[in-house]
Amino acid sequence: MNDWPIKLDGMVPDRLRPKSGRIIVDSLEVMADIGFHDFERGNPQRLHISIELWVDGLLHPPAADEQAHAWDYDVVVKEVRRLAGERRYNLQETLIHTIYERLAAAKGVNALRIRSVKPDVYPDARGVGVEIASFDGPTP
């Protein structure tokens, strides 16, 4: 006999209620014409882009377990791919600020962190990159 799902409304103590919710895209691999060295120009490189979006709508269960009540990861991923591929960048800093400005303008975004890593620069390093966030410290 299985009585799940059991409704536990009012049973979660206030100290354990969600205080923030975020959408994560972890290490999305994109190709970009990026870099200021002569050997980098015209030779697209792999980048790993990570995105964290602290958003409205994740502190409470959705009204229904349906797509209409979810953030669309595809929109975020497609936009990052488009921005990375639409032009040449000299600096990772320029690319992540471009991505940052676009995602920060999305409705419901309360905080964000964007990271770009070049995984193929040094054989003895997992990658080199830059990160920007809308807050100080590890979380908003």
Secondary structure, 3 states (H helix, E strand, C coil): CCCCCCCCCCCCCHHHCCCCCEEEEEEEEEEECECCCCCCCCCCEEEEEEEEEEECCCCCCCCCCCHHHCCCHHHHHHHHHHHHHCCCECCHHHHHHHHHHHHHCCCCEEEEEEEEEECCCCCCCCCEEEEEECCCCCCC
